[in-house]
Amino acid sequence: MYFPNMYTYHTKNRGVTLFISLVTVSIVLAMGLSILNITLKDFMLSGTVKDSEKAFVAADMGMECASYWDEHVLGSYFNINGNQQFTCAENTILANGAITIGNKRDIMINRTEGMCAKVEVYKYNAATSVGRKKVCAPGLICTEIISKGYNSPECTVLNNPRTVERALRANY
């Protein structure tokens, strides 16, 4: 028995297998690249979370050191001239200059774990609290501490684009 269209049928559909395999490979490749993209973004996000956590820990460390300094070194003295030295976060910190009402005092704390903190301590009273968010009651001396933590070992070099800053503020 002779089938005249048998050979013609096979020759017309010869490229279908190649087309189906190219489409299948393209779909599998697209799914693989999508999974790779998601994985890379997760790695980058986890690094950012780690840097953010370091910066927050540094800000908290700076806040604790400044609170300790305010309570134990300054004590009840509010107009202090000269240098005060204290130890906090395994660093000997020299806070020089004067702390007076209406002026701020800067403290810098560097750690070897790749973090540092810049801390501002500001003493104010009712007369010097103009323009501040929290007004000090008459007859009291209030304190504001702003601690900025960084995921950098040195607070003087912060030009790295991966540097993260976290800040804490306390008023009392």
Backbone as JSON Lines, residues from 0, in Angstrom:
{"i":0,"aa":"M","n":[0.83,-1.17,0.0],"ca":[0.0,0.0,0.0],"c":[0.89,1.25,0.0]}
{"i":1,"aa":"Y","n":[0.49,2.19,-0.75],"ca":[1.28,3.39,-0.93],"c":[0.55,4.59,-0.33]}
{"i":2,"aa":"F","n":[1.25,5.37,0.5],"ca":[0.69,6.6,1.09],"c":[1.49,7.79,0.54]}
{"i":3,"aa":"P","n":[0.94,8.48,-0.38],"ca":[1.71,9.52,-1.06],"c":[2.06,10.71,-0.15]}
{"i":4,"aa":"N","n":[1.29,11.03,0.84],"ca":[1.56,12.21,1.68],"c":[2.4,11.87,2.91]}
{"i":5,"aa":"M","n":[2.83,10.63,3.09],"ca":[3.56,10.22,4.28],"c":[4.9,10.96,4.37]}
{"i":6,"aa":"Y","n":[5.67,11.01,3.34],"ca":[6.97,11.67,3.37],"c":[6.82,13.19,3.41]}
{"i":7,"aa":"T","n":[5.83,13.66,2.77],"ca":[5.58,15.1,2.77],"c":[5.18,15.57,4.16]}
{"i":8,"aa":"Y","n":[4.41,14.77,4.87],"ca":[3.94,15.11,6.21],"c":[5.13,15.25,7.15]}
{"i":9,"aa":"H","n":[6.08,14.33,7.11],"ca":[7.24,14.38,8.0],"c":[8.17,15.52,7.66]}
{"i":10,"aa":"T","n":[8.34,15.83,6.43],"ca":[9.24,16.92,6.07],"c":[8.66,18.28,6.43]}
{"i":11,"aa":"K","n":[7.35,18.42,6.43],"ca":[6.75,19.71,6.79],"c":[6.89,19.99,8.29]}
{"i":12,"aa":"N","n":[6.88,19.0,9.15],"ca":[6.9,19.17,10.61],"c":[8.27,18.92,11.21]}
{"i":13,"aa":"R","n":[9.32,18.96,10.44],"ca":[10.65,18.67,10.98],"c":[11.13,19.73,11.97]}
{"i":14,"aa":"G","n":[10.85,20.99,11.82],"ca":[11.32,22.06,12.7],"c":[10.51,22.24,13.96]}
{"i":15,"aa":"V","n":[9.39,21.53,14.1],"ca":[8.55,21.68,15.28],"c":[9.28,21.22,16.53]}
{"i":16,"aa":"T","n":[10.01,20.14,16.45],"ca":[10.74,19.63,17.62],"c":[11.8,20.63,18.07]}
{"i":17,"aa":"L","n":[12.52,21.19,17.14],"ca":[13.52,22.2,17.48],"c":[12.86,23.43,18.11]}
{"i":18,"aa":"F","n":[11.76,23.86,17.59],"ca":[11.03,25.01,18.13],"c":[10.56,24.73,19.56]}
{"i":19,"aa":"I","n":[9.97,23.55,19.79],"ca":[9.49,23.19,21.13],"c":[10.66,23.12,22.11]}
{"i":20,"aa":"S","n":[11.78,22.56,21.7],"ca":[12.92,22.48,22.62],"c":[13.5,23.86,22.9]}
{"i":21,"aa":"L","n":[13.54,24.77,21.93],"ca":[14.02,26.13,22.19],"c":[13.09,26.88,23.14]}
{"i":22,"aa":"V","n":[11.79,26.73,22.97],"ca":[10.84,27.37,23.87],"c":[11.0,26.81,25.29]}
{"i":23,"aa":"T","n":[11.15,25.5,25.42],"ca":[11.32,24.87,26.74],"c":[12.61,25.36,27.4]}
{"i":24,"aa":"V","n":[13.71,25.39,26.66],"ca":[14.98,25.87,27.22],"c":[14.86,27.34,27.63]}
{"i":25,"aa":"S","n":[14.18,28.15,26.83],"ca":[14.01,29.57,27.17],"c":[13.21,29.75,28.45]}
{"i":26,"aa":"I","n":[12.16,28.96,28.6],"ca":[11.33,29.05,29.82],"c":[12.13,28.63,31.04]}
{"i":27,"aa":"V","n":[12.88,27.52,30.95],"ca":[13.69,27.05,32.08],"c":[14.78,28.07,32.4]}
{"i":28,"aa":"L","n":[15.42,28.65,31.39],"ca":[16.45,29.66,31.61],"c":[15.86,30.91,32.27]}
{"i":29,"aa":"A","n":[14.7,31.36,31.84],"ca":[14.06,32.53,32.44],"c":[13.72,32.27,33.91]}
{"i":30,"aa":"M","n":[13.22,31.07,34.22],"ca":[12.92,30.73,35.62],"c":[14.2,30.69,36.44]}
{"i":31,"aa":"G","n":[15.26,30.13,35.9],"ca":[16.54,30.08,36.62],"c":[17.1,31.46,36.9]}
{"i":32,"aa":"L","n":[17.05,32.35,35.9],"ca":[17.52,33.71,36.11],"c":[16.67,34.47,37.12]}
{"i":33,"aa":"S","n":[15.38,34.22,37.12],"ca":[14.5,34.86,38.11],"c":[14.85,34.41,39.52]}
{"i":34,"aa":"I","n":[15.08,33.13,39.69],"ca":[15.46,32.6,41.02],"c":[16.81,33.16,41.44]}
{"i":35,"aa":"L","n":[17.76,33.26,40.52],"ca":[19.07,33.84,40.82],"c":[18.93,35.31,41.23]}
{"i":36,"aa":"N","n":[18.09,36.05,40.54],"ca":[17.87,37.46,40.86],"c":[17.28,37.62,42.26]}
{"i":37,"aa":"I","n":[16.31,36.8,42.6],"ca":[15.7,36.85,43.94],"c":[16.73,36.51,45.01]}
{"i":38,"aa":"T","n":[17.55,35.51,44.75],"ca":[18.58,35.1,45.71],"c":[19.59,36.22,45.93]}
{"i":39,"aa":"L","n":[20.05,36.86,44.87],"ca":[21.01,37.96,45.0],"c":[20.42,39.13,45.78]}
{"i":40,"aa":"K","n":[19.16,39.46,45.53],"ca":[18.51,40.55,46.28],"c":[18.38,40.19,47.75]}
{"i":41,"aa":"D","n":[18.11,38.93,48.06],"ca":[18.03,38.51,49.46],"c":[19.38,38.64,50.15]}
{"i":42,"aa":"F","n":[20.46,38.29,49.45],"ca":[21.8,38.45,50.03],"c":[22.1,39.93,50.28]}
{"i":43,"aa":"M","n":[21.75,40.79,49.35],"ca":[21.99,42.22,49.54],"c":[21.15,42.76,50.69]}
{"i":44,"aa":"L","n":[19.91,42.33,50.8],"ca":[19.04,42.78,51.88],"c":[19.56,42.32,53.23]}
{"i":45,"aa":"S","n":[20.04,41.1,53.31],"ca":[20.57,40.61,54.59],"c":[21.81,41.39,55.0]}
{"i":46,"aa":"G","n":[22.64,41.81,54.03],"ca":[23.79,42.64,54.35],"c":[23.37,44.01,54.84]}
{"i":47,"aa":"T","n":[22.34,44.58,54.26],"ca":[21.83,45.88,54.68],"c":[21.25,45.8,56.09]}
{"i":48,"aa":"V","n":[20.55,44.72,56.38],"ca":[19.98,44.54,57.72],"c":[21.1,44.44,58.75]}
{"i":49,"aa":"K","n":[22.16,43.71,58.41],"ca":[23.3,43.57,59.32],"c":[23.96,44.93,59.57]}
{"i":50,"aa":"D","n":[24.16,45.74,58.49],"ca":[24.75,47.06,58.64],"c":[23.85,47.98,59.47]}
{"i":51,"aa":"S","n":[22.54,47.89,59.26],"ca":[21.6,48.7,60.02],"c":[21.62,48.33,61.5]}
{"i":52,"aa":"E","n":[21.72,47.04,61.78],"ca":[21.78,46.59,63.17],"c":[23.05,47.09,63.85]}
{"i":53,"aa":"K","n":[24.18,47.05,63.13],"ca":[25.43,47.57,63.68],"c":[25.3,49.05,64.02]}
{"i":54,"aa":"A","n":[24.7,49.81,63.11],"ca":[24.54,51.25,63.33],"c":[23.63,51.52,64.52]}
{"i":55,"aa":"F","n":[22.56,50.73,64.67],"ca":[21.65,50.92,65.81],"c":[22.35,50.57,67.12]}
{"i":56,"aa":"V","n":[23.12,49.49,67.14],"ca":[23.86,49.12,68.35],"c":[24.85,50.22,68.71]}
{"i":57,"aa":"A","n":[25.51,50.81,67.71],"ca":[26.44,51.91,67.97],"c":[25.71,53.13,68.55]}
{"i":58,"aa":"A","n":[24.53,53.44,68.0],"ca":[23.76,54.57,68.53],"c":[23.33,54.3,69.97]}
{"i":59,"aa":"D","n":[22.93,53.08,70.26],"ca":[22.54,52.71,71.62],"c":[23.74,52.79,72.56]}
{"i":60,"aa":"M","n":[24.9,52.32,72.1],"ca":[26.12,52.4,72.9],"c":[26.44,53.86,73.21]}
{"i":61,"aa":"G","n":[26.34,54.73,72.2],"ca":[26.61,56.15,72.42],"c":[25.63,56.77,73.4]}
{"i":62,"aa":"M","n":[24.36,56.39,73.31],"ca":[23.35,56.9,74.24],"c":[23.67,56.46,75.68]}
{"i":63,"aa":"E","n":[24.02,55.2,75.85],"ca":[24.35,54.69,77.18],"c":[25.58,55.39,77.75]}
{"i":64,"aa":"C","n":[26.62,55.6,76.92],"ca":[27.83,56.27,77.39],"c":[27.54,57.72,77.78]}
{"i":65,"aa":"A","n":[26.75,58.41,76.96],"ca":[26.44,59.8,77.27],"c":[25.58,59.9,78.53]}
{"i":66,"aa":"S","n":[24.64,58.98,78.7],"ca":[23.82,58.98,79.92],"c":[24.69,58.73,81.15]}
{"i":67,"aa":"Y","n":[25.63,57.77,81.03],"ca":[26.55,57.48,82.13],"c":[27.39,58.72,82.44]}
{"i":68,"aa":"W","n":[27.9,59.35,81.4],"ca":[28.74,60.53,81.56],"c":[27.94,61.65,82.22]}
{"i":69,"aa":"D","n":[26.7,61.84,81.79],"ca":[25.87,62.9,82.35],"c":[25.57,62.63,83.82]}
{"i":70,"aa":"E","n":[25.33,61.37,84.17],"ca":[24.96,61.05,85.55],"c":[26.17,60.96,86.48]}
{"i":71,"aa":"H","n":[27.25,60.32,86.03],"ca":[28.37,60.05,86.93],"c":[29.51,61.06,86.85]}
{"i":72,"aa":"V","n":[29.79,61.59,85.69],"ca":[30.89,62.54,85.56],"c":[30.4,63.96,85.82]}
{"i":73,"aa":"L","n":[29.32,64.34,85.13],"ca":[28.79,65.68,85.36],"c":[28.11,65.79,86.72]}
{"i":74,"aa":"G","n":[27.32,64.77,87.05],"ca":[26.61,64.79,88.31],"c":[25.7,65.98,88.4]}
{"i":75,"aa":"S","n":[25.84,66.75,89.47],"ca":[24.97,67.91,89.65],"c":[25.64,69.19,89.17]}
{"i":76,"aa":"Y","n":[26.81,69.07,88.51],"ca":[27.5,70.26,88.03],"c":[27.09,70.51,86.58]}
{"i":77,"aa":"F","n":[26.72,71.72,86.3],"ca":[26.25,72.02,84.95],"c":[27.16,72.98,84.21]}
{"i":78,"aa":"N","n":[28.0,73.69,84.88],"ca":[28.96,74.56,84.22],"c":[30.35,74.02,84.51]}
{"i":79,"aa":"I","n":[30.82,73.16,83.63],"ca":[32.11,72.5,83.84],"c":[33.07,72.96,82.77]}
{"i":80,"aa":"N","n":[34.24,73.4,83.19],"ca":[35.3,73.76,82.26],"c":[36.41,72.73,82.36]}
{"i":81,"aa":"G","n":[37.19,72.62,81.29],"ca":[38.3,71.69,81.33],"c":[37.94,70.35,80.73]}
{"i":82,"aa":"N","n":[38.76,69.36,81.05],"ca":[38.61,68.04,80.46],"c":[38.1,67.04,81.48]}
{"i":83,"aa":"Q","n":[37.18,66.21,81.03],"ca":[36.72,65.09,81.85],"c":[37.05,63.81,81.09]}
{"i":84,"aa":"Q","n":[37.57,62.84,81.82],"ca":[37.93,61.57,81.19],"c":[37.14,60.46,81.85]}
{"i":85,"aa":"F","n":[36.57,59.57,81.06],"ca":[35.86,58.42,81.6],"c":[35.98,57.27,80.63]}
{"i":86,"aa":"T","n":[35.69,56.07,81.11],"ca":[35.79,54.87,80.29],"c":[34.4,54.36,79.97]}
{"i":87,"aa":"C","n":[34.16,54.12,78.7],"ca":[32.87,53.59,78.27],"c":[33.1,52.79,76.99]}
{"i":88,"aa":"A","n":[32.46,51.65,76.89],"ca":[32.55,50.78,75.7],"c":[34.01,50.45,75.39]}
{"i":89,"aa":"E","n":[34.77,50.15,76.41],"ca":[36.18,49.78,76.3],"c":[37.03,50.88,75.69]}
{"i":90,"aa":"N","n":[36.58,52.11,75.73],"ca":[37.33,53.26,75.24],"c":[37.5,54.25,76.38]}
{"i":91,"aa":"T","n":[38.66,54.87,76.42],"ca":[38.84,56.0,77.31],"c":[38.42,57.24,76.54]}
{"i":92,"aa":"I","n":[37.43,57.91,77.06],"ca":[36.84,59.04,76.35],"c":[37.2,60.32,77.06]}
{"i":93,"aa":"L","n":[37.74,61.24,76.3],"ca":[38.11,62.54,76.83],"c":[37.11,63.55,76.27]}
{"i":94,"aa":"A","n":[36.29,64.06,77.12],"ca":[35.31,65.07,76.71],"c":[35.87,66.42,77.14]}
{"i":95,"aa":"N","n":[36.47,67.14,76.18],"ca":[37.11,68.39,76.56],"c":[36.24,69.58,76.19]}
{"i":96,"aa":"G","n":[36.62,70.69,76.74],"ca":[35.84,71.9,76.54],"c":[34.88,72.11,77.7]}
{"i":97,"aa":"A","n":[33.97,73.01,77.53],"ca":[33.05,73.36,78.61],"c":[31.65,72.89,78.27]}
{"i":98,"aa":"I","n":[30.93,72.47,79.29],"ca":[29.5,72.2,79.14],"c":[28.79,73.31,79.88]}
{"i":99,"aa":"T","n":[28.08,74.12,79.16],"ca":[27.36,75.23,79.77],"c":[25.93,75.2,79.27]}
{"i":100,"aa":"I","n":[25.11,75.9,79.97],"ca":[23.7,75.97,79.57],"c":[23.61,76.61,78.18]}
{"i":101,"aa":"G","n":[22.9,75.97,77.29],"ca":[22.71,76.49,75.95],"c":[23.76,76.05,74.95]}
{"i":102,"aa":"N","n":[24.79,75.34,75.38],"ca":[25.82,74.85,74.47],"c":[25.8,73.33,74.44]}
{"i":103,"aa":"K","n":[26.24,72.78,73.35],"ca":[26.28,71.32,73.27],"c":[27.69,70.81,73.43]}
{"i":104,"aa":"R","n":[27.82,69.56,73.8],"ca":[29.1,68.89,73.96],"c":[29.1,67.68,73.06]}
{"i":105,"aa":"D","n":[30.14,67.5,72.26],"ca":[30.25,66.37,71.36],"c":[31.16,65.31,71.96]}
{"i":106,"aa":"I","n":[30.73,64.06,71.83],"ca":[31.53,62.91,72.25],"c":[31.59,61.96,71.06]}
{"i":107,"aa":"M","n":[32.77,61.43,70.76],"ca":[32.9,60.47,69.67],"c":[33.44,59.16,70.23]}
{"i":108,"aa":"I","n":[32.81,58.06,69.87],"ca":[33.19,56.74,70.37],"c":[33.45,55.84,69.17]}
{"i":109,"aa":"N","n":[34.67,55.33,69.04],"ca":[35.03,54.42,67.97],"c":[35.24,53.03,68.55]}
{"i":110,"aa":"R","n":[34.74,52.01,67.87],"ca":[34.88,50.62,68.3],"c":[35.6,49.83,67.24]}
{"i":111,"aa":"T","n":[36.28,48.79,67.65],"ca":[37.01,47.94,66.7],"c":[36.08,46.98,65.97]}
{"i":112,"aa":"E","n":[34.86,46.81,66.44],"ca":[33.91,45.9,65.79],"c":[33.3,46.5,64.53]}
{"i":113,"aa":"G","n":[33.83,47.61,64.06],"ca":[33.31,48.21,62.84],"c":[32.12,49.11,63.07]}
{"i":114,"aa":"M","n":[32.08,49.8,64.2],"ca":[30.99,50.73,64.45],"c":[31.52,51.9,65.27]}
{"i":115,"aa":"C","n":[30.83,53.02,65.15],"ca":[31.2,54.2,65.92],"c":[29.95,55.02,66.21]}
{"i":116,"aa":"A","n":[30.08,55.98,67.1],"ca":[28.93,56.82,67.46],"c":[29.4,58.26,67.65]}
{"i":117,"aa":"K","n":[28.58,59.19,67.17],"ca":[28.76,60.61,67.45],"c":[27.61,61.01,68.37]}
{"i":118,"aa":"V","n":[27.95,61.61,69.48],"ca":[26.93,61.93,70.49],"c":[26.98,63.42,70.8]}
{"i":119,"aa":"E","n":[25.82,64.04,70.87],"ca":[25.7,65.43,71.28],"c":[24.93,65.47,72.59]}
{"i":120,"aa":"V","n":[25.49,66.17,73.58],"ca":[24.8,66.38,74.86],"c":[24.53,67.87,74.96]}
{"i":121,"aa":"Y","n":[23.27,68.22,75.18],"ca":[22.86,69.61,75.21],"c":[22.11,69.88,76.5]}
{"i":122,"aa":"K","n":[22.6,70.82,77.28],"ca":[21.94,71.24,78.53],"c":[21.2,72.55,78.25]}
{"i":123,"aa":"Y","n":[19.97,72.64,78.69],"ca":[19.21,73.87,78.47],"c":[18.24,74.1,79.61]}
{"i":124,"aa":"N","n":[17.82,75.35,79.74],"ca":[16.81,75.72,80.74],"c":[15.67,76.45,80.03]}
{"i":125,"aa":"A","n":[14.77,77.02,80.78],"ca":[13.59,77.67,80.17],"c":[14.0,78.83,79.27]}
{"i":126,"aa":"A","n":[15.07,79.53,79.63],"ca":[15.5,80.68,78.84],"c":[16.16,80.26,77.53]}
{"i":127,"aa":"T","n":[16.84,79.11,77.51],"ca":[17.56,78.69,76.3],"c":[16.82,77.63,75.5]}
{"i":128,"aa":"S","n":[15.6,77.31,75.87],"ca":[14.87,76.26,75.16],"c":[13.99,76.79,74.04]}
{"i":129,"aa":"V","n":[14.2,78.05,73.66],"ca":[13.42,78.64,72.58],"c":[13.77,77.92,71.27]}
{"i":130,"aa":"G","n":[12.74,77.5,70.56],"ca":[12.95,76.82,69.29],"c":[13.16,75.32,69.41]}
{"i":131,"aa":"R","n":[13.17,74.79,70.6],"ca":[13.36,73.35,70.77],"c":[11.99,72.67,70.8]}
{"i":132,"aa":"K","n":[11.97,71.39,70.5],"ca":[10.7,70.66,70.49],"c":[10.13,70.51,71.89]}
{"i":133,"aa":"K","n":[11.02,70.33,72.86],"ca":[10.58,70.16,74.24],"c":[11.06,71.36,75.04]}
{"i":134,"aa":"V","n":[10.17,72.04,75.69],"ca":[10.53,73.23,76.47],"c":[10.78,72.81,77.91]}
{"i":135,"aa":"C","n":[11.85,73.33,78.45],"ca":[12.21,73.02,79.84],"c":[11.38,73.9,80.79]}
{"i":136,"aa":"A","n":[10.92,73.3,81.86],"ca":[10.11,74.03,82.84],"c":[10.99,75.04,83.57]}
{"i":137,"aa":"P","n":[10.4,76.16,83.99],"ca":[11.17,77.17,84.72],"c":[11.79,76.58,85.99]}
{"i":138,"aa":"G","n":[13.04,76.95,86.23],"ca":[13.74,76.49,87.42],"c":[14.45,75.16,87.25]}
{"i":139,"aa":"L","n":[14.27,74.47,86.14],"ca":[14.93,73.19,85.9],"c":[16.01,73.32,84.84]}
{"i":140,"aa":"I","n":[16.94,72.4,84.88],"ca":[17.93,72.28,83.81],"c":[17.66,70.95,83.13]}
{"i":141,"aa":"C","n":[17.4,70.99,81.83],"ca":[17.05,69.79,81.08],"c":[18.22,69.34,80.21]}
{"i":142,"aa":"T","n":[18.16,68.11,79.81],"ca":[19.22,67.51,78.99],"c":[18.6,66.88,77.75]}
{"i":143,"aa":"E","n":[19.27,67.07,76.63],"ca":[18.92,66.37,75.4],"c":[20.18,65.66,74.91]}
{"i":144,"aa":"I","n":[20.05,64.37,74.63],"ca":[21.16,63.58,74.09],"c":[20.73,63.06,72.73]}
{"i":145,"aa":"I","n":[21.55,63.33,71.72],"ca":[21.33,62.81,70.38],"c":[22.52,61.93,70.04]}
{"i":146,"aa":"S","n":[22.26,60.65,69.82],"ca":[23.32,59.71,69.51],"c":[23.12,59.18,68.1]}
{"i":147,"aa":"K","n":[24.13,59.38,67.26],"ca":[24.1,58.88,65.88],"c":[25.12,57.75,65.75]}
{"i":148,"aa":"G","n":[24.62,56.57,65.41],"ca":[25.49,55.41,65.27],"c":[25.74,55.1,63.81]}
{"i":149,"aa":"Y","n":[26.94,54.6,63.51],"ca":[27.34,54.28,62.14],"c":[27.94,52.88,62.09]}
{"i":150,"aa":"N","n":[27.81,52.24,60.94],"ca":[28.41,50.92,60.76],"c":[29.83,51.05,60.21]}
{"i":151,"aa":"S","n":[30.51,52.09,60.61],"ca":[31.87,52.38,60.17],"c":[32.78,52.39,61.4]}
{"i":152,"aa":"P","n":[34.02,51.88,61.29],"ca":[34.88,51.88,62.47],"c":[35.37,53.26,62.88]}
{"i":153,"aa":"E","n":[35.34,54.23,61.97],"ca":[35.78,55.59,62.26],"c":[34.66,56.56,61.91]}
{"i":154,"aa":"C","n":[34.28,57.4,62.84],"ca":[33.22,58.38,62.59],"c":[33.71,59.58,61.78]}
{"i":155,"aa":"T","n":[34.99,59.65,61.53],"ca":[35.52,60.77,60.76],"c":[35.48,60.51,59.26]}
{"i":156,"aa":"V","n":[35.36,59.23,58.86],"ca":[35.33,58.87,57.44],"c":[33.99,58.2,57.16]}
{"i":157,"aa":"L","n":[33.03,58.97,56.65],"ca":[31.68,58.45,56.42],"c":[31.25,58.62,54.97]}
{"i":158,"aa":"N","n":[32.21,58.63,54.03],"ca":[31.87,58.85,52.63],"c":[31.63,57.56,51.86]}
{"i":159,"aa":"N","n":[31.63,56.41,52.52],"ca":[31.34,55.14,51.87],"c":[29.84,55.07,51.58]}
{"i":160,"aa":"P","n":[29.43,54.71,50.36],"ca":[27.99,54.65,50.07],"c":[27.25,53.57,50.87]}
{"i":161,"aa":"R","n":[27.96,52.61,51.44],"ca":[27.31,51.57,52.24],"c":[27.21,51.95,53.72]}
{"i":162,"aa":"T","n":[27.64,53.15,54.08],"ca":[27.55,53.59,55.46],"c":[26.09,53.84,55.83]}
{"i":163,"aa":"V","n":[25.69,53.28,56.98],"ca":[24.32,53.4,57.47],"c":[24.35,54.21,58.77]}
{"i":164,"aa":"E","n":[23.41,55.14,58.93],"ca":[23.3,55.93,60.14],"c":[21.97,55.64,60.81]}
{"i":165,"aa":"R","n":[22.0,55.42,62.11],"ca":[20.8,55.29,62.92],"c":[20.96,56.23,64.11]}
{"i":166,"aa":"A","n":[19.88,56.87,64.51],"ca":[19.98,57.89,65.56],"c":[18.95,57.63,66.65]}
{"i":167,"aa":"L","n":[19.33,57.98,67.87],"ca":[18.45,57.93,69.03],"c":[18.48,59.29,69.7]}
{"i":168,"aa":"R","n":[17.37,59.69,70.29],"ca":[17.27,60.97,70.99],"c":[16.61,60.76,72.34]}
{"i":169,"aa":"A","n":[17.15,61.38,73.35],"ca":[16.56,61.3,74.7],"c":[16.46,62.71,75.26]}
{"i":170,"aa":"N","n":[15.34,63.02,75.85],"ca":[15.13,64.3,76.54],"c":[14.7,64.01,77.97]}
{"i":171,"aa":"Y","n":[15.35,64.66,78.92],"ca":[14.94,64.54,80.33],"c":[15.31,65.76,81.1]}
